[in-house]
């Protein structure tokens, strides 16, 4: 993602502390190239206490000279005292907040999550159903489908990798920018410290000299205007003291900003390392595993095809052996069988004998019936003759 331009740029001359009584004019906190070297050598201060011991001799002299210029009795100077540095700290804080880029980190997390989901969605466990005759077509289809799924997943992974790479570049730029912001914060912190030291020195001086003189004058003269002048000057001193307290609060903000910057830097660095690990480890390992998976798939499909061929060959051999046995036995049985079976001859003979027996019986019955008929005819004839004789007589 492109860098967003910071709203404030820092001039090269502001790399070192600058004390001024003039109102602050807007400028930028973003470092210009010429200022990078100057800020890279900014002294590492320990900002835990107010002491001139943390300043260089030149800076201590600057504080002393500046303290002499402070007119505590000038309400405008009191009002604007340290305002330039305070506004730079406020602008700097706004710039630092924009540099956090929590949205970017969220997008990075989403991209990594999408990558994990994409890798998990690729499965090699899908099976196809089919018989022996579709086996070779099935093997080809499975491998082709696997390659198609791999190509689709690889395309999505490459897109996500491109997004992650862009985020990594942005994070590295943010880390470098935060280094510059950290150096700026040190400069502003020292500048605030010098404002506060100069103000405290000047306040202690005027309270011990000018204020005491005004009080003494009021006591000597007894005039109301002298007493009012002493009270007004004391009030101005109190206002200036409150202003210095405000600067001390702003200085505390600067103190807190340093670890906050480092925390943001650390988060960016951790995310950049995570992206780097994903780009140089996770994705290449996934591609290597896919190459192995495709090779294993080819081997597995070939093995399954060979197993199916072997099983079918064995099955055909068994069926052919059974068929051969059955045919041979049937042929042998038929070859040993006579033209007419014995059982058939027996049956035929029995039927012939039975037929002859029935014929003989029928003939005997016929003879017996004829004899009975002859006897009956003789009787009838005799009865007829007798009846005729009876009629004649």
C-alpha positions as CSV (number, residue, x, y, z in Angstrom):
1,X,0.0,0.0,0.0
2,X,1.3,3.5,-0.8
3,X,2.6,5.6,2.1
4,X,0.3,8.3,3.3
5,X,2.1,11.6,3.5
6,X,2.4,12.9,7.1
7,X,0.6,16.1,7.7
8,X,3.7,17.8,9.1
9,X,7.3,17.9,7.9
10,X,10.3,18.7,10.0
11,X,12.8,21.1,8.6
12,X,16.5,20.0,8.8
13,X,17.3,22.9,11.1
14,X,14.9,21.5,13.7
15,X,16.9,18.3,14.2
16,X,18.5,20.1,17.1
17,X,16.6,21.8,20.0
18,X,15.4,25.3,19.1
19,X,14.2,27.8,21.7
20,X,12.0,30.7,20.6
21,X,9.6,33.2,22.1
22,X,7.8,33.6,18.7
23,X,4.5,31.9,18.1
24,X,4.7,28.5,16.4
25,X,4.1,28.3,12.7
26,X,2.9,25.1,11.1
27,X,5.5,22.8,9.5
28,X,5.9,19.1,9.0
29,X,7.1,16.2,11.1
30,X,8.0,14.0,8.1
31,X,11.8,13.9,7.8
32,X,13.4,15.2,4.7
33,X,16.3,13.2,3.3
34,X,18.9,15.7,4.4
35,X,17.7,15.5,8.0
36,X,18.0,11.7,8.3
37,X,21.8,11.7,9.0
38,X,21.4,14.5,11.6
39,X,18.6,12.7,13.4
40,X,20.4,9.3,13.2
41,X,23.0,10.7,15.6
42,X,20.5,12.3,18.0
43,X,21.8,11.7,21.6
44,X,20.0,9.0,23.6
45,X,18.8,10.9,26.6
46,X,17.4,9.5,29.8
47,X,14.3,11.6,30.2
48,X,13.4,10.6,33.8
49,X,14.3,13.9,35.5
50,X,14.9,17.6,35.0
51,X,18.6,18.4,35.2
52,X,21.1,20.4,33.2
53,X,23.5,17.4,33.6
54,X,21.7,15.8,30.7
55,X,22.6,18.8,28.5
56,X,25.8,19.5,26.6
57,X,27.8,22.6,27.6
58,X,26.5,24.4,24.5
59,X,22.9,23.5,25.4
60,X,23.4,24.7,29.0
61,X,24.7,28.0,27.7
62,X,21.7,28.2,25.4
63,X,19.4,27.7,28.3
64,X,21.1,30.4,30.3
65,X,21.0,32.9,27.4
66,X,17.4,32.1,26.7
67,X,16.4,32.5,30.3
68,X,17.7,36.1,30.3
69,X,15.3,36.9,27.4
70,X,12.2,35.8,29.2
71,X,10.0,38.7,30.3
72,X,7.8,37.3,32.9
73,X,5.9,40.5,33.1
74,X,4.9,40.2,29.4
75,X,1.5,38.4,29.3
76,X,2.0,37.5,25.6
77,X,5.3,35.9,26.3
78,X,3.9,34.0,29.2
79,X,1.0,32.8,27.2
80,X,3.1,31.7,24.2
81,X,6.0,30.3,26.2
82,X,6.9,26.8,24.9
83,X,3.8,26.9,22.6
84,X,6.0,26.2,19.6
85,X,7.4,23.0,21.1
86,X,3.9,22.0,22.5
87,X,2.4,22.3,19.0
88,X,5.2,20.4,17.5
89,X,4.6,17.6,20.1
90,X,0.9,17.6,19.3
91,X,1.5,17.5,15.6
92,X,4.1,14.8,16.2
93,X,1.6,12.7,18.2
94,X,-0.9,13.0,15.4
95,X,1.7,11.8,12.9
96,X,2.7,8.9,15.2
97,X,-0.9,7.9,15.5
98,X,-1.3,7.8,11.8
99,X,1.8,5.7,11.5
100,X,0.3,3.0,13.7
101,X,-1.7,1.7,10.8
102,X,-3.9,-0.7,12.7
103,X,-5.9,-1.1,9.6
104,X,-2.9,-2.4,7.7
105,X,-2.1,-5.0,10.4
106,X,-5.7,-6.1,10.3
107,X,-5.5,-6.5,6.6
108,X,-2.3,-8.5,7.0
109,X,-4.0,-10.8,9.5
110,X,-7.0,-11.2,7.1
111,X,-4.6,-12.0,4.2
112,X,-2.8,-14.7,6.2
113,X,-6.1,-16.2,7.3
114,X,-7.3,-16.3,3.7
115,X,-4.0,-18.0,2.8
116,X,-4.5,-20.7,5.5
117,X,-8.2,-21.2,4.3
118,X,-7.0,-21.5,0.7
119,X,-4.4,-24.1,1.6
120,X,-6.8,-26.1,3.8
121,X,-9.5,-26.0,1.0
122,X,-7.2,-28.0,-1.3
123,X,-8.0,-31.7,-0.5
124,X,-6.5,-34.8,-2.2
125,X,-9.0,-37.2,-0.6
126,X,-11.8,-36.9,-3.1
127,X,-12.7,-40.2,-4.6
128,X,-14.6,-41.1,-7.8
129,X,-16.8,-44.2,-8.3
130,X,-16.6,-46.4,-11.3
131,X,-16.2,-50.0,-12.5
132,X,-13.3,-51.8,-14.1
133,X,-14.0,-50.5,-17.6
134,X,-13.9,-46.9,-16.4
135,X,-10.8,-47.4,-14.2
136,X,-8.3,-45.9,-16.6
137,X,-10.6,-43.0,-17.4
138,X,-11.2,-42.5,-13.7
139,X,-7.4,-42.4,-13.0
140,X,-6.9,-39.8,-15.7
141,X,-9.9,-37.7,-14.6
142,X,-8.8,-37.8,-10.9
143,X,-5.3,-36.6,-11.8
144,X,-6.6,-33.9,-14.2
145,X,-9.1,-32.7,-11.6
146,X,-6.3,-32.6,-9.0
147,X,-4.1,-30.6,-11.3
148,X,-7.0,-28.2,-12.0
149,X,-7.7,-27.7,-8.3
150,X,-4.0,-27.2,-7.7
151,X,-3.8,-24.6,-10.5
152,X,-6.8,-22.7,-9.0
153,X,-5.4,-22.9,-5.5
154,X,-1.9,-21.8,-6.7
155,X,-3.4,-18.8,-8.5
156,X,-5.3,-17.7,-5.4
157,X,-2.2,-18.3,-3.2
158,X,0.0,-16.2,-5.6
159,X,-2.6,-13.3,-5.4
160,X,-2.5,-13.5,-1.6
161,X,1.3,-13.7,-1.6
162,X,1.4,-10.6,-3.7
163,X,-0.8,-8.8,-1.2
164,X,1.3,-10.0,1.7
165,X,4.5,-8.9,-0.1
166,X,3.0,-5.4,-0.5
167,X,2.1,-5.3,3.2
168,X,5.6,-6.4,4.1
169,X,7.2,-3.6,2.1
170,X,4.8,-1.1,3.8
171,X,5.6,-2.5,7.2
172,X,9.3,-2.1,6.6
173,X,8.8,1.5,5.5
174,X,6.7,2.1,8.7
175,X,9.5,0.6,10.8
176,X,12.0,3.0,9.2
177,X,9.7,5.9,9.6
178,X,9.1,5.1,13.3
179,X,12.9,5.1,13.8
180,X,12.9,8.7,12.5
181,X,9.9,9.6,14.7
182,X,11.7,8.2,17.7
183,X,14.7,10.4,17.0
184,X,12.3,13.4,16.6
185,X,10.7,12.6,19.9
186,X,14.1,12.7,21.6
187,X,14.7,16.1,20.0
188,X,11.4,17.5,21.1
189,X,11.8,16.0,24.6
190,X,15.2,17.8,25.0
191,X,13.7,21.0,23.6
192,X,10.9,20.8,26.2
193,X,13.4,20.1,28.9
194,X,15.4,23.2,27.9
195,X,12.3,25.4,27.9
196,X,11.3,24.1,31.4
197,X,14.9,24.6,32.8
198,X,15.2,28.1,31.3
199,X,11.7,29.0,32.6
200,X,12.4,27.7,36.1
201,X,15.8,29.5,36.2
202,X,14.2,32.7,35.1
203,X,11.2,32.3,37.5
204,X,13.5,31.6,40.4
205,X,15.6,34.6,39.5
206,X,12.7,37.1,39.2
207,X,11.1,35.9,42.3
208,X,14.3,36.3,44.3
209,X,15.1,39.7,42.8
210,X,12.4,41.7,41.0
211,X,9.5,40.4,43.1
212,X,11.3,41.0,46.3
213,X,12.2,44.5,45.1
214,X,8.6,45.3,44.3
215,X,7.5,44.0,47.7
216,X,10.1,46.0,49.4
217,X,9.2,49.1,47.4
218,X,5.5,48.7,48.3
219,X,6.3,48.3,52.0
220,X,8.5,51.4,52.0
221,X,6.1,53.6,50.0
222,X,2.9,52.3,51.4
223,X,1.3,53.3,48.1
224,X,-1.6,51.2,46.7
225,X,-0.1,51.3,43.2
226,X,3.2,49.8,44.4
227,X,1.4,47.1,46.3
228,X,-0.8,46.4,43.2
229,X,2.4,46.2,41.1
230,X,3.9,43.7,43.5
231,X,0.7,41.6,43.4
232,X,0.4,41.8,39.6
233,X,4.0,40.6,39.2
234,X,3.4,37.8,41.7
235,X,0.4,36.8,39.7
236,X,2.4,36.8,36.5
237,X,5.0,34.6,38.2
238,X,2.2,32.2,39.3
239,X,0.8,32.2,35.7
240,X,4.3,31.5,34.4
241,X,4.7,28.7,36.9
242,X,1.5,27.1,35.7
243,X,2.7,27.4,32.1
244,X,5.9,25.6,33.1
245,X,3.7,22.9,34.7
246,X,1.8,22.5,31.4
247,X,5.1,22.1,29.7
248,X,6.1,19.4,32.2
249,X,2.8,17.6,31.3
250,X,3.6,17.9,27.7
251,X,7.1,16.6,28.4
252,X,5.5,13.5,30.1
253,X,3.6,12.9,26.9
254,X,6.9,12.9,25.1
255,X,8.3,10.5,27.6
256,X,5.4,8.1,27.1
257,X,5.6,8.4,23.3
258,X,9.1,6.7,23.2
259,X,7.9,3.2,24.5
260,X,4.7,3.5,22.5
261,X,6.7,4.0,19.3
262,X,8.9,1.0,20.1
263,X,5.8,-1.1,20.8
264,X,4.3,-0.2,17.4
265,X,7.7,-0.9,15.8
266,X,7.8,-4.3,17.5
267,X,4.3,-5.2,16.3
268,X,5.2,-4.2,12.8
269,X,8.5,-6.2,12.9
270,X,6.7,-9.3,14.2
271,X,4.1,-9.0,11.5
272,X,6.8,-8.4,8.8
273,X,8.6,-11.5,10.1
274,X,5.4,-13.5,10.0
275,X,4.8,-12.5,6.4
276,X,8.5,-13.3,5.5
277,X,8.1,-16.7,7.0
278,X,4.9,-17.3,5.0
279,X,6.5,-16.1,1.8
280,X,9.8,-18.0,2.1
281,X,8.7,-21.0,4.1
282,X,4.9,-21.8,4.1
283,X,4.1,-21.2,0.4
284,X,7.3,-23.0,-1.0
285,X,6.7,-25.9,1.4
286,X,3.1,-26.1,0.3
287,X,4.2,-26.2,-3.4
288,X,6.7,-28.9,-2.6
289,X,4.1,-31.0,-0.9
290,X,1.8,-30.5,-3.9
291,X,4.5,-31.8,-6.2
292,X,4.9,-34.9,-3.9
293,X,1.1,-35.3,-3.7
294,X,0.7,-35.2,-7.5
295,X,3.5,-37.8,-7.8
296,X,1.9,-40.0,-5.2
297,X,-1.4,-39.6,-6.9
298,X,0.1,-40.8,-10.2
299,X,1.7,-43.8,-8.4
300,X,-1.5,-44.6,-6.6
301,X,-3.6,-44.5,-9.7
302,X,-1.2,-46.7,-11.6
303,X,-1.1,-49.1,-8.7
304,X,-4.9,-49.2,-8.5
305,X,-5.1,-49.8,-12.2
306,X,-2.5,-52.6,-12.1
307,X,-4.3,-54.2,-9.1
308,X,-7.6,-54.0,-11.0
309,X,-6.1,-55.6,-14.1
310,X,-4.5,-58.3,-12.0
311,X,-7.8,-59.0,-10.2
312,X,-9.7,-59.1,-13.5
313,X,-7.1,-61.4,-15.0
314,X,-7.4,-63.8,-12.1
315,X,-11.1,-63.7,-12.3
316,X,-11.1,-64.4,-16.0
317,X,-8.7,-67.3,-15.5
318,X,-10.9,-68.8,-12.8
319,X,-14.1,-68.4,-14.9
320,X,-12.3,-69.9,-18.0
321,X,-11.1,-72.9,-15.8
322,X,-14.6,-73.5,-14.5
323,X,-16.1,-73.3,-18.0
324,X,-13.4,-75.7,-19.4
325,X,-14.0,-78.1,-16.6
326,X,-17.8,-78.1,-17.1
327,X,-17.4,-78.5,-20.9
328,X,-14.9,-81.3,-20.6
329,X,-17.1,-83.3,-18.1
330,X,-20.2,-82.8,-20.2
331,X,-18.3,-83.9,-23.3
332,X,-17.0,-87.0,-21.6
333,X,-20.4,-87.9,-20.3
334,X,-21.9,-87.6,-23.8
335,X,-19.1,-89.6,-25.4
336,X,-19.7,-92.5,-23.0
337,X,-23.4,-92.5,-23.4
338,X,-25.0,-95.1,-25.7
339,X,-27.3,-94.5,-28.7
340,X,-30.2,-95.8,-26.6
341,X,-30.2,-95.7,-22.9
342,X,-30.7,-99.0,-21.0
343,X,-33.4,-97.4,-19.0
344,X,-35.1,-96.5,-22.3
345,X,-34.9,-100.2,-23.5
346,X,-36.3,-101.4,-20.2
347,X,-39.1,-99.0,-20.4
348,X,-39.8,-99.9,-23.9
349,X,-39.8,-103.6,-23.2
350,X,-42.0,-103.2,-20.2
351,X,-44.4,-101.2,-22.3
352,X,-44.4,-103.9,-25.0
353,X,-45.0,-106.7,-22.6
354,X,-47.8,-104.8,-21.0
355,X,-49.3,-104.2,-24.4
356,X,-49.1,-107.9,-25.3
357,X,-50.7,-108.8,-21.9
358,X,-53.5,-106.5,-22.5
359,X,-54.0,-107.8,-26.1
360,X,-54.2,-111.4,-24.8
361,X,-56.6,-110.4,-22.1
362,X,-58.8,-108.6,-24.5
363,X,-58.8,-111.6,-26.8
364,X,-59.7,-114.0,-24.0
365,X,-62.5,-111.7,-22.9
366,X,-63.8,-111.6,-26.4
367,X,-63.9,-115.4,-26.7
368,X,-65.7,-115.7,-23.3
369,X,-68.2,-113.2,-24.4
370,X,-68.8,-114.9,-27.7
371,X,-69.3,-118.3,-26.0
372,X,-71.8,-116.7,-23.6
373,X,-73.5,-115.0,-26.5
374,X,-73.8,-118.4,-28.3
375,X,-75.3,-120.0,-25.3
376,X,-77.7,-117.1,-24.9
377,X,-78.7,-117.3,-28.6
378,X,-79.3,-121.0,-28.2
379,X,-81.6,-120.4,-25.2
380,X,-83.4,-117.7,-27.0
381,X,-83.9,-119.8,-30.0
382,X,-85.2,-122.7,-27.9
383,X,-87.6,-120.4,-26.1
384,X,-88.8,-119.1,-29.5
385,X,-89.3,-122.6,-30.8
386,X,-91.2,-123.7,-27.8
387,X,-93.4,-120.7,-27.9
388,X,-94.3,-121.5,-31.6
389,X,-95.2,-125.0,-30.7
390,X,-97.4,-123.9,-27.9
391,X,-99.2,-121.6,-30.3
392,X,-99.9,-124.3,-32.9
393,X,-101.1,-126.8,-30.4
